Amino acid sequence: PRLPLLAAARQLAQDIAEKIQERNRCQRSGESSAKVNVAIRSSLQSLREKIEELRELLLRAVSTRQVTQLEGDRRQNLVDDLLTRHKQLEASYRNEGPEPDVSRSSLMAGGVKRGVTNPWLLEESEETRGLGFDELRQQQRRIIEEQDAGLDALSSIISRQKQMGQEIGNELDEQNEIIDDLTNLVENTDDRLRNQTRHVKMVDKKSASCG
């Protein structure tokens, strides 16, 4: 339903611009513009609702990975253009901005850039050009599978690194135990050396006195 909704929103924006110009002509000629004002307010509200519906469709498509990130960004830009156009029409309705241009080229460009082609009909990327709906879904599925494969590979690498870290930690624990044992052995040997040294001194002292 997105494309018909886009077309309806564009047409409604053009109708609002024409109504505002009609209202302004009535005001300049002294005619009553109450009926046109009511129609403009209603149309502005309807346009806002269509823009919100487009935004919800876009969020749903992005969250469920029905479109690529690039396509999602492109559609977001289109929604932003419509929001800008809506704000311009509201400002014109409140007589806070210039009179809206109802030319189709101006409308399709969001009323900002003249001579720009319709942003809703921007050319597709080379990757998706000419593809049908089923082919696009297959492409999206393939992209998702490639991303999943990349995540699996990354997870495997992280698991191996974790295992290596655990093995290094175990080896360090073993080395620390060896160092502790060696330290105890050195301390015991040092104690024995001190005892032997005392015995030697005592023997030397006795032999000297008996000499």
Solvent accessible surface area in square Angstrom, and as a share of the most:
residue,aa,sasa,rsa
1,P,130,0.82
2,R,49,0.18
3,L,116,0.58
4,P,91,0.57
5,L,22,0.11
6,L,4,0.02
7,A,47,0.36
8,A,40,0.31
9,A,0,0.00
10,R,41,0.15
11,Q,87,0.39
12,L,29,0.14
13,A,0,0.00
14,Q,22,0.10
15,D,41,0.21
16,I,0,0.00
17,A,0,0.00
18,E,77,0.34
19,K,59,0.25
20,I,0,0.00
21,Q,36,0.16
22,E,75,0.34
23,R,5,0.02
24,N,17,0.09
25,R,130,0.47
26,C,17,0.10
27,Q,83,0.37
28,R,166,0.61
29,S,73,0.47
30,G,69,0.66
31,E,110,0.49
32,S,97,0.62
33,S,15,0.10
34,A,65,0.50
35,K,177,0.75
36,V,22,0.13
37,N,29,0.15
38,V,84,0.49
39,A,36,0.28
40,I,0,0.00
41,R,125,0.46
42,S,72,0.46
43,S,15,0.10
44,L,11,0.06
45,Q,103,0.46
46,S,39,0.25
47,L,0,0.00
48,R,86,0.31
49,E,99,0.45
50,K,50,0.21
51,I,0,0.00
52,E,54,0.24
53,E,84,0.38
54,L,5,0.03
55,R,74,0.27
56,E,94,0.42
57,L,38,0.19
58,L,8,0.04
59,L,108,0.54
60,R,128,0.47
61,A,8,0.06
62,V,63,0.36
63,S,88,0.56
64,T,76,0.44
65,R,124,0.45
66,Q,113,0.50
67,V,22,0.13
68,T,36,0.21
69,Q,128,0.57
70,L,125,0.62
71,E,41,0.18
72,G,5,0.05
73,D,65,0.34
74,R,50,0.18
75,R,45,0.16
76,Q,62,0.28
77,N,87,0.45
78,L,3,0.02
79,V,5,0.03
80,D,59,0.30
81,D,51,0.26
82,L,8,0.04
83,L,22,0.11
84,T,56,0.33
85,R,9,0.03
86,H,7,0.03
87,K,129,0.55
88,Q,55,0.24
89,L,0,0.00
90,E,53,0.24
91,A,25,0.19
92,S,7,0.04
93,Y,36,0.14
94,R,125,0.46
95,N,98,0.50
96,E,118,0.53
97,G,29,0.28
98,P,118,0.74
99,E,78,0.35
100,P,10,0.06
101,D,40,0.21
102,V,39,0.22
103,S,47,0.30
104,R,132,0.48
105,S,60,0.39
106,S,3,0.02
107,L,12,0.06
108,M,16,0.07
109,A,14,0.11
110,G,7,0.06
111,G,31,0.30
112,V,93,0.53
113,K,132,0.56
114,R,180,0.66
115,G,68,0.65
116,V,63,0.36
117,T,104,0.61
118,N,20,0.10
119,P,16,0.10
120,W,22,0.08
121,L,131,0.65
122,L,81,0.40
123,E,142,0.64
124,E,83,0.37
125,S,43,0.28
126,E,137,0.61
127,E,125,0.56
128,T,27,0.16
129,R,118,0.43
130,G,77,0.74
131,L,63,0.31
132,G,37,0.35
133,F,145,0.61
134,D,98,0.51
135,E,84,0.38
136,L,54,0.27
137,R,131,0.48
138,Q,104,0.46
139,Q,17,0.08
140,Q,20,0.09
141,R,120,0.44
142,R,123,0.45
143,I,50,0.26
144,I,45,0.23
145,E,101,0.45
146,E,109,0.49
147,Q,96,0.42
148,D,62,0.32
149,A,60,0.46
150,G,41,0.39
151,L,110,0.55
152,D,95,0.49
153,A,54,0.42
154,L,96,0.48
155,S,61,0.40
156,S,50,0.32
157,I,75,0.38
158,I,97,0.49
159,S,63,0.40
160,R,132,0.48
161,Q,111,0.49
162,K,133,0.56
163,Q,104,0.46
164,M,114,0.51
165,G,42,0.40
166,Q,102,0.45
167,E,96,0.43
168,I,97,0.49
169,G,28,0.27
170,N,88,0.45
171,E,99,0.44
172,L,103,0.51
173,D,80,0.41
174,E,102,0.46
175,Q,83,0.37
176,N,79,0.41
177,E,110,0.49
178,I,101,0.52
179,I,100,0.51
180,D,83,0.43
181,D,92,0.48
182,L,103,0.51
183,T,64,0.37
184,N,79,0.41
185,L,104,0.52
186,V,90,0.51
187,E,97,0.44
188,N,81,0.42
189,T,51,0.30
190,D,53,0.27
191,D,71,0.37
192,R,150,0.55
193,L,110,0.55
194,R,130,0.47
195,N,59,0.30
196,Q,106,0.47
197,T,68,0.39
198,R,134,0.49
199,H,99,0.44
200,V,98,0.57
201,K,136,0.58
202,M,106,0.47
203,V,100,0.57
204,D,91,0.47
205,K,154,0.65
206,K,129,0.55
207,S,67,0.43
208,A,79,0.61
209,S,94,0.61
210,C,113,0.68
211,G,101,0.97
